[in-house]
Amino acid sequence: MDLKLARVELSQKPGTISVKKMLDQIKNDEQEIFYFDKSNSHKDIMAALQKFEDEGYNVYFREIRYGLSEEEYMYQAHVL
């Protein structure tokens, strides 16, 4: 499963990352913070977070608002 990473600039297209690649990063660093684009479905993000928990990691997940508009948000997942 691939998820879209948060955009660095609003005009850019979001990059993608696979759950397997995220797990590899976590195994190397023991913890990682991922920022996901708002265009991801909530169901896909929850499935990925469940995969991390199944692997024995703790996951802290939240929605981050970076502006006043309802459309200006991203998701953050801190995996330990």
Contacts in CASP RR format, 6 or more apart in sequence:
PFRMAT RR
TARGET T0000
AUTHOR 0000-0000-0000
METHOD contacts of the structure
MODEL  1
MDLKLARVELSQKPGTISVKKMLDQIKNDEQEIFYFDKSNSHKDIMAALQ
KFEDEGYNVYFREIRYGLSEEEYMYQAHVL
1 18 0 8 1.000
1 19 0 8 1.000
1 44 0 8 1.000
1 47 0 8 1.000
1 48 0 8 1.000
2 16 0 8 1.000
2 17 0 8 1.000
2 18 0 8 1.000
2 19 0 8 1.000
3 16 0 8 1.000
3 17 0 8 1.000
3 18 0 8 1.000
3 19 0 8 1.000
3 36 0 8 1.000
3 40 0 8 1.000
3 44 0 8 1.000
3 45 0 8 1.000
3 48 0 8 1.000
4 14 0 8 1.000
4 15 0 8 1.000
4 16 0 8 1.000
4 36 0 8 1.000
4 37 0 8 1.000
4 39 0 8 1.000
4 40 0 8 1.000
5 14 0 8 1.000
5 15 0 8 1.000
5 16 0 8 1.000
5 17 0 8 1.000
5 34 0 8 1.000
5 35 0 8 1.000
5 36 0 8 1.000
5 37 0 8 1.000
6 14 0 8 1.000
6 35 0 8 1.000
6 36 0 8 1.000
6 37 0 8 1.000
6 74 0 8 1.000
6 75 0 8 1.000
7 13 0 8 1.000
7 14 0 8 1.000
7 15 0 8 1.000
7 37 0 8 1.000
14 37 0 8 1.000
14 39 0 8 1.000
15 37 0 8 1.000
17 34 0 8 1.000
19 48 0 8 1.000
19 51 0 8 1.000
22 32 0 8 1.000
22 34 0 8 1.000
22 48 0 8 1.000
22 52 0 8 1.000
22 79 0 8 1.000
23 51 0 8 1.000
23 52 0 8 1.000
23 55 0 8 1.000
25 32 0 8 1.000
26 32 0 8 1.000
26 52 0 8 1.000
26 57 0 8 1.000
26 79 0 8 1.000
30 80 0 8 1.000
31 78 0 8 1.000
31 79 0 8 1.000
31 80 0 8 1.000
32 78 0 8 1.000
32 79 0 8 1.000
33 76 0 8 1.000
33 77 0 8 1.000
33 78 0 8 1.000
33 79 0 8 1.000
34 76 0 8 1.000
34 77 0 8 1.000
34 79 0 8 1.000
35 64 0 8 1.000
35 74 0 8 1.000
35 75 0 8 1.000
35 76 0 8 1.000
36 45 0 8 1.000
36 74 0 8 1.000
36 75 0 8 1.000
36 76 0 8 1.000
36 77 0 8 1.000
37 74 0 8 1.000
37 75 0 8 1.000
38 71 0 8 1.000
38 73 0 8 1.000
38 74 0 8 1.000
38 75 0 8 1.000
40 75 0 8 1.000
45 61 0 8 1.000
45 75 0 8 1.000
45 77 0 8 1.000
48 77 0 8 1.000
49 59 0 8 1.000
49 61 0 8 1.000
49 77 0 8 1.000
52 59 0 8 1.000
52 77 0 8 1.000
52 79 0 8 1.000
53 59 0 8 1.000
57 79 0 8 1.000
57 80 0 8 1.000
58 79 0 8 1.000
58 80 0 8 1.000
59 77 0 8 1.000
59 78 0 8 1.000
59 79 0 8 1.000
59 80 0 8 1.000
60 77 0 8 1.000
60 78 0 8 1.000
60 80 0 8 1.000
61 75 0 8 1.000
61 76 0 8 1.000
61 77 0 8 1.000
61 78 0 8 1.000
62 75 0 8 1.000
62 76 0 8 1.000
63 73 0 8 1.000
63 74 0 8 1.000
63 75 0 8 1.000
63 76 0 8 1.000
64 73 0 8 1.000
64 74 0 8 1.000
64 75 0 8 1.000
64 76 0 8 1.000
65 72 0 8 1.000
65 73 0 8 1.000
66 72 0 8 1.000
66 73 0 8 1.000
66 74 0 8 1.000
67 73 0 8 1.000
END
